[in-house]
Amino acid sequence: MSDQAERIKSRRTQLRLTQREVAARVGVTRESISQWEKNSNQQLGSHNLERLAKVLQTTAAWILTGKREKATTSSNVVPMHSKNVESTLMEPLLNEHAEKGTSSADYRIPILAVTASAGHGAVVLSEETTAYMEVPRAVLRAIGIEPSPHLRIISTRGDSMMGTLGHGDFAIIDVSVREMQDDGVYIFQLDGQVHVKRLQHLPGNRIRVISDNTLYPSYEMDETDNFQICARFLGRWAFGRM
């Protein structure tokens, strides 16, 4: 099926869902769903794309390209053996989606040997590459990310950023960002541990650290030598199944 609009409509009818039901679950109007099913050039936006994929029990990649998400383990890709990576989570996913060679429509992003904590902190961020993941360029651009040599992928642990990042999700990050540019979600080191949190500038060189999961209280801290920005969070990559 070559048309995005056709894929959306076909999957919806396959699941026996009405446009109104899909709209309610995605959080948009029925008219929006109707437009998505008529116009393949309609821009969904990253938030709507992810929610639509979840409602349709598929992936953003399939909606945009008709292809399932995949990662390669070809001969020029480093196998994942580092103990710092949650290999029990990541290796089965890579193996399941593995195929020989790469497509020119895909962009290869290094996976770093660290798990960023959306909780109480993980080990220090490492520049060691444990594997590579092939991400469709169309998916990257749909969520506002341009292919760049500064892109990296890390896995996440914990539920304090639920709504933005869930346990076991892959975070696409920009490691060229080493200071707060503005308020947003960053990967940072504090007292030797790596965190992923939403950061907000406050007067007096203070920072508010915010968890998107309201069960976790926010807190404030000074910009000290023990605090270092490692990267900025750009988007989430979560494997789905048809």
SULURSUL-V615164 format. One record per residue. N is the residue number from 1. RES is the residue in one letter. SS is DSSP state (helix for helix, strand for strand, loop for the rest). NEAR is the number of other C-alpha atoms within 10 Angstrom. Layout:
# SULURSUL-V615164
n->N res->RES ss->SS near->NEAR
n->N res->RES ss->SS near->NEAR
This chain:
# SULURSUL-V615164
n->1 res->M ss->loop near->10
n->2 res->S ss->loop near->10
n->3 res->D ss->loop near->16
n->4 res->Q ss->helix near->21
n->5 res->A ss->helix near->21
n->6 res->E ss->helix near->17
n->7 res->R ss->helix near->20
n->8 res->I ss->helix near->23
n->9 res->K ss->helix near->20
n->10 res->S ss->helix near->15
n->11 res->R ss->helix near->18
n->12 res->R ss->helix near->20
n->13 res->T ss->helix near->13
n->14 res->Q ss->helix near->10
n->15 res->L ss->loop near->12
n->16 res->R ss->loop near->10
n->17 res->L ss->loop near->15
n->18 res->T ss->loop near->14
n->19 res->Q ss->helix near->18
n->20 res->R ss->helix near->16
n->21 res->E ss->helix near->16
n->22 res->V ss->helix near->19
n->23 res->A ss->helix near->19
n->24 res->A ss->helix near->12
n->25 res->R ss->helix near->12
n->26 res->V ss->helix near->20
n->27 res->G ss->loop near->13
n->28 res->V ss->loop near->14
n->29 res->T ss->loop near->14
n->30 res->R ss->helix near->16
n->31 res->E ss->helix near->12
n->32 res->S ss->helix near->16
n->33 res->I ss->helix near->22
n->34 res->S ss->helix near->16
n->35 res->Q ss->helix near->13
n->36 res->W ss->helix near->20
n->37 res->E ss->loop near->20
n->38 res->K ss->loop near->16
n->39 res->N ss->loop near->13
n->40 res->S ss->loop near->16
n->41 res->N ss->loop near->11
n->42 res->Q ss->loop near->13
n->43 res->Q ss->loop near->11
n->44 res->L ss->loop near->17
n->45 res->G ss->loop near->12
n->46 res->S ss->helix near->18
n->47 res->H ss->helix near->13
n->48 res->N ss->helix near->16
n->49 res->L ss->helix near->21
n->50 res->E ss->helix near->22
n->51 res->R ss->helix near->17
n->52 res->L ss->helix near->25
n->53 res->A ss->helix near->21
n->54 res->K ss->helix near->16
n->55 res->V ss->helix near->19
n->56 res->L ss->loop near->23
n->57 res->Q ss->loop near->15
n->58 res->T ss->loop near->19
n->59 res->T ss->loop near->25
n->60 res->A ss->helix near->30
n->61 res->A ss->helix near->24
n->62 res->W ss->helix near->19
n->63 res->I ss->helix near->23
n->64 res->L ss->helix near->22
n->65 res->T ss->helix near->19
n->66 res->G ss->loop near->15
n->67 res->K ss->loop near->14
n->68 res->R ss->loop near->18
n->69 res->E ss->loop near->23
n->70 res->K ss->loop near->21
n->71 res->A ss->loop near->23
n->72 res->T ss->loop near->24
n->73 res->T ss->loop near->22
n->74 res->S ss->loop near->14
n->75 res->S ss->loop near->9
n->76 res->N ss->loop near->10
n->77 res->V ss->loop near->16
n->78 res->V ss->loop near->15
n->79 res->P ss->loop near->16
n->80 res->M ss->loop near->20
n->81 res->H ss->loop near->13
n->82 res->S ss->loop near->15
n->83 res->K ss->loop near->10
n->84 res->N ss->loop near->14
n->85 res->V ss->loop near->19
n->86 res->E ss->loop near->18
n->87 res->S ss->helix near->14
n->88 res->T ss->helix near->8
n->89 res->L ss->helix near->12
n->90 res->M ss->helix near->16
n->91 res->E ss->helix near->16
n->92 res->P ss->helix near->11
n->93 res->L ss->helix near->14
n->94 res->L ss->helix near->21
n->95 res->N ss->helix near->13
n->96 res->E ss->helix near->12
n->97 res->H ss->loop near->17
n->98 res->A ss->loop near->18
n->99 res->E ss->loop near->13
n->100 res->K ss->loop near->10
n->101 res->G ss->loop near->12
n->102 res->T ss->loop near->16
n->103 res->S ss->loop near->11
n->104 res->S ss->loop near->9
n->105 res->A ss->loop near->11
n->106 res->D ss->strand near->18
n->107 res->Y ss->strand near->19
n->108 res->R ss->strand near->23
n->109 res->I ss->strand near->21
n->110 res->P ss->strand near->23
n->111 res->I ss->strand near->24
n->112 res->L ss->strand near->22
n->113 res->A ss->strand near->25
n->114 res->V ss->strand near->25
n->115 res->T ss->strand near->26
n->116 res->A ss->strand near->28
n->117 res->S ss->strand near->23
n->118 res->A ss->loop near->25
n->119 res->G ss->loop near->19
n->120 res->H ss->loop near->13
n->121 res->G ss->loop near->20
n->122 res->A ss->strand near->20
n->123 res->V ss->loop near->16
n->124 res->V ss->loop near->19
n->125 res->L ss->loop near->21
n->126 res->S ss->loop near->12
n->127 res->E ss->loop near->13
n->128 res->E ss->loop near->12
n->129 res->T ss->strand near->20
n->130 res->T ss->strand near->19
n->131 res->A ss->strand near->24
n->132 res->Y ss->strand near->24
n->133 res->M ss->strand near->22
n->134 res->E ss->strand near->21
n->135 res->V ss->strand near->21
n->136 res->P ss->strand near->25
n->137 res->R ss->helix near->18
n->138 res->A ss->helix near->18
n->139 res->V ss->helix near->22
n->140 res->L ss->helix near->21
n->141 res->R ss->helix near->13
n->142 res->A ss->helix near->19
n->143 res->I ss->loop near->19
n->144 res->G ss->loop near->13
n->145 res->I ss->loop near->17
n->146 res->E ss->loop near->14
n->147 res->P ss->loop near->15
n->148 res->S ss->loop near->11
n->149 res->P ss->loop near->12
n->150 res->H ss->loop near->13
n->151 res->L ss->strand near->21
n->152 res->R ss->strand near->24
n->153 res->I ss->strand near->27
n->154 res->I ss->strand near->21
n->155 res->S ss->strand near->26
n->156 res->T ss->strand near->24
n->157 res->R ss->strand near->23
n->158 res->G ss->loop near->17
n->159 res->D ss->loop near->20
n->160 res->S ss->loop near->24
n->161 res->M ss->loop near->25
n->162 res->M ss->loop near->15
n->163 res->G ss->loop near->10
n->164 res->T ss->loop near->18
n->165 res->L ss->loop near->25
n->166 res->G ss->loop near->19
n->167 res->H ss->loop near->17
n->168 res->G ss->loop near->20
n->169 res->D ss->loop near->20
n->170 res->F ss->strand near->23
n->171 res->A ss->strand near->26
n->172 res->I ss->strand near->23
n->173 res->I ss->strand near->23
n->174 res->D ss->strand near->22
n->175 res->V ss->loop near->18
n->176 res->S ss->loop near->12
n->177 res->V ss->loop near->16
n->178 res->R ss->loop near->15
n->179 res->E ss->loop near->13
n->180 res->M ss->loop near->18
n->181 res->Q ss->loop near->9
n->182 res->D ss->loop near->9
n->183 res->D ss->loop near->13
n->184 res->G ss->strand near->15
n->185 res->V ss->strand near->24
n->186 res->Y ss->strand near->23
n->187 res->I ss->strand near->26
n->188 res->F ss->strand near->24
n->189 res->Q ss->strand near->22
n->190 res->L ss->strand near->15
n->191 res->D ss->loop near->12
n->192 res->G ss->loop near->15
n->193 res->Q ss->strand near->17
n->194 res->V ss->strand near->26
n->195 res->H ss->strand near->26
n->196 res->V ss->strand near->31
n->197 res->K ss->strand near->27
n->198 res->R ss->strand near->20
n->199 res->L ss->strand near->21
n->200 res->Q ss->strand near->16
n->201 res->H ss->strand near->17
n->202 res->L ss->strand near->13
n->203 res->P ss->loop near->6
n->204 res->G ss->loop near->8
n->205 res->N ss->loop near->10
n->206 res->R ss->strand near->14
n->207 res->I ss->strand near->18
n->208 res->R ss->strand near->17
n->209 res->V ss->strand near->18
n->210 res->I ss->strand near->21
n->211 res->S ss->loop near->24
n->212 res->D ss->loop near->20
n->213 res->N ss->loop near->16
n->214 res->T ss->loop near->11
n->215 res->L ss->loop near->11
n->216 res->Y ss->loop near->13
n->217 res->P ss->loop near->11
n->218 res->S ss->loop near->15
n->219 res->Y ss->strand near->10
n->220 res->E ss->strand near->14
n->221 res->M ss->strand near->12
n->222 res->D ss->strand near->13
n->223 res->E ss->loop near->13
n->224 res->T ss->loop near->11
n->225 res->D ss->loop near->8
n->226 res->N ss->loop near->11
n->227 res->F ss->strand near->16
n->228 res->Q ss->strand near->18
n->229 res->I ss->strand near->17
n->230 res->C ss->strand near->24
n->231 res->A ss->strand near->25
n->232 res->R ss->strand near->26
n->233 res->F ss->strand near->22
n->234 res->L ss->strand near->18
n->235 res->G ss->strand near->21
n->236 res->R ss->strand near->20
n->237 res->W ss->strand near->21
n->238 res->A ss->loop near->17
n->239 res->F ss->loop near->17
n->240 res->G ss->loop near->15
n->241 res->R ss->loop near->10
n->242 res->M ss->loop near->10
